[in-house]
C-alpha cells in the first residue's frame, strides 16, 4: 500500500472505504480522506522532511482500478522531486548473492538452536 502522505484522494477513499466495510465501522470515509489530504500539506510547507520506503509491490497492487492507480502513480512521479521527500523502493525480488545454507552452519535440537556463520 502507498504511504498515506503520498496517497491521492481517490486512492485514500478506496483504502479507507475498504477498512469501513471490513470492520463494519461507521462510514466516516469523507472525513478521514479530508484529514489525510490536509496532513499532506506538510510535504509542501518547507519545514518538514519525509523519508518514505515502499515495497515495490505497492506500485503494482491494484487499489481501486486502473484510473485510480494511474492517478496515484502520477502523484508519486510528481512528488518524487520534492526537496522535502526522500523515497526509497525495496525491490520485490532483490538479487541473492549468497545462500544462507552455503554461508552458515546450523545445528540443534527441537528445544535449542545454535547458529553461527562459517568463517
Secondary structure, 3 states (H helix, E strand, C coil): CCCHHHCCHHHHHHHHHHHHHHHCCCCCHHHHHHHHHHHHHHHCCCCCCEEEEEECHHHHCCCCCHHHHHHHHHHHHHHCCCCCEEEEEECCCCCCCCCHHHHEEEEECCCCEEEEECC
